[in-house]
């Protein structure tokens, strides 16, 4: 929900999704091509700056969304820096540090490119773009249903917490833990029932195996794609020339 809220409030909300996807793809390609750690660091900084200053994504939102993958990246890097020894213990692999640094910076650059896309493009716009790219309809429907179920799950959870709070279910830490456990146990049943209601509502509206949304119009789509292609070309040039310097 945090990602979707940021996407609808983004300054690039009116920019064509194809242009934002083109820029993100160019950023990921540049990160894949670049080899020098300094070049990869500059690419990651530029892509993050595009989202923060260009799309006007709040810094707190950006960090909140980036924190889980960054934690996974940190854990992965730490595991690459240790190796099992013949004595059965673990030893510091200092020789792997350059490779780990390059991998971490490349991952940061690709993450920044992806975050710039998802934090500025609502899911319906992404689904429309994927449909024009001839993505299988079954995959698009699964994406839309998972997207809707997130809101159903959040609504059911909030309603349950409100009902338990009205009955003093959170007046102490023991009651809070008990109430949370009871609510978690009931969530599966509630979500299942609401999913069935969604299916019935879709069939009542003539569902034919494909979910359709009212497509958004972008009057400056050609201009947006030209600017995105130019910016993407600059990123690719930076990746190529940076390694030669």
N, C-alpha and C positions, 0 to 999 in steps of 0.2 A: 504493500500500500504506500509506503514511503517513496518508492521508486515512481509509482504512477502519479502520486501527488506532485512530485517534483517535475515530472514530464509535462503535466498539464499547466504548471506554473512557469515553465521554462520560457525564456526569451525566444528560443528557436521553435516554439510550438507551431508557428505558421510557416516554417521552412519545410520544403518538400522532403518526405522521408527518404526518397531515393538519394537526395543530395547528402543527407546526414549519413546514410548507409555507405555511400561512396567514399566520404571522408573517413569514416571509421575503418573501412576496408583498406584504404590507402595507408592509414596509420598502422594497422596491423601488418600490412605488407612491408612497410618501412622498418618496423621493429624486427621482422623476420630477416630482412636483408642486412641490417646493421650488425656489425661485429664488435666495434670498439665500445667499451663501457661508457666512455664520455658521450658518444653519439646516442647510445641507448638512453642515457640519463636525460639528455636534452630532448629527445623525442617524447619521453614520458612526461617531462615538465611541460612541453608545448601542448600535448594532448590534454593534460589535466587543466592547463590554463584556458584552453578553448572551451571546456565545459564550465569552468568557474567564471571566467570573465566574458566569454562569448555567449554561452547559453544562460548565464546568470544563475547557475545552480548554487544554492547556499552551501557554504563551506561545511557547516555542521551536517547537512544532509549528505553531502558527498563523502565525508569521512565515515558517517554511519553506514552507508552502503558499501564502502570499500573496506571497512574493517574486517568482516569475516573472510573474504578472499586473501587479504593481506596477512591475517593470522595463519591461514593455511599455507601461504607462500613462505612465511617465516619458519614454520615447522618443517616444511619440506627442505628448505635450505640447511637447517640445522642437522637434519638427518643425512644430508649429503656430505657434511663436513666431519662426520665420524665414521669409522670403519671398524669391523670386528678384527681382533688380533688373534695370533696363534695361541695366546695364553687364555683365550676365552673372554677377554675384556674388550673394552671399547677404547679406541685411540683417535686422537685428533688428526684429521687428514688435511694438513695445511696446504699440500700441493693442489688440492681441489678448489682452493679459494678463488682463483681467477675464473674458473669455469662456473662456479656457483654464483659469483658476482654477475657474470654476463647473463646467466640464466635468470637471475632475480630481476635484473634491470629490463631484460626483454619481456618478462612476464608483467612487470609494472607498466611498460609501455602498451602492451596489448590490453591489459586491464583498463588503462586510462582511455584507450580508444573505444572499448566496449561500453564503459560507463558513460562516455560522452554521447553515445547513441541511445542507450536505454533511459538515461535521465533527461532526455530532451524529446523523446518520441513516445507517445502513448501507445499502448498495445493495439488498439483498433487500427491505427495508422501502420503499424508494423505488419499486422495481418493483411491489410490491403496491399502492402508492398509485396509480401510473400505470395499472395494470390496472383499478382501480376507476373511474378517470377515462376509461376506454375508449380508452386509447392503443393504436394498432395493434400486434398481437401480433408482427409481423415486427420492428418497431423494438425492442420489449422483448427479443426473442430476441437481436438483434444487440448490445444493451447487455450482456446476460448473458454472451454469448460473449466479447466484448471484455474484460469484467471477469475472466473465467476465464483468458483468454490472458495477461493481465498476470502472473498468478501462475505460469503455465507458463513464460513468458519469464524471470521472475526465477529460478525453480528451475533452468532450463537454464543460465542464466548463472552462478549460484553453483556448480553442479556442474562446469562447465567451468573456472572459476577455481580451484576446489579441486584438480582433476586437474592443471592446469598448475603450480600452486604445488608440488605433490608432486614434480614433475619439474624443479624449480628454474627454472621459466619466468619468474619475476619477480625474479631475483637482481640484476639491473642494469636501468638504464633502457632500454637497447637491447633486452634480452630481454623487458622488460615491454611495450614498444611492439609487438614482433613477436608476442608471445603474445596481446595484445589484438586485433591485426589478424586473426590466425588464428581466434580465438574468434568475432569478429564475422562473419567469413566463413562459419563453420559454424552460426551461430545460425539462419539462415533455414531450413537443412535440418532442424535439430533441431525447431524450432517447427512446421514443416510436418508432420513425422512425428507429433509429439505432438497436433497438431490433428486429424490423421486418426484417431489412437487415440481421441480424445474423441468424434469422430463415430461411430465404431464402437460405443463404449460406450453412447452415447445411443440408437442404433438397437437395440442388444441389450436395452435397457430399455423398448422400445415407444415410441420417440419418434414423435409424431404431428404434428410441426410447431409445437409450442408447449412451452416449458420452464415447468414448474410448481415452485413452492417452497412449503414448509409455511408458511402465514401465521402471523405472530405476533399475539398477542392483547394488547390494551391495555384494561385494565379501567376506566381513568379517561379514556377518549377524549373523552367529552362535556365533562368538566371541563377537560381540556387545551385543547380547541377554544374553550371560553368564555374561558379566560385568554388564549389567543393572540389571539382576536378583540378582547378588551379592550386588550391591549398594542398590537396593530396599529392600533386606533382612536386610541390616544394618539399614536402616531407620525404618523398622518395629520393629526391635529389640530395637532401641532407643526409639520408642514410648512406647513399653511395659515395658522396664526396667526403663525408666525415670519416669513413674508413680509409680513404686514400691520404688524408692529411697526416 
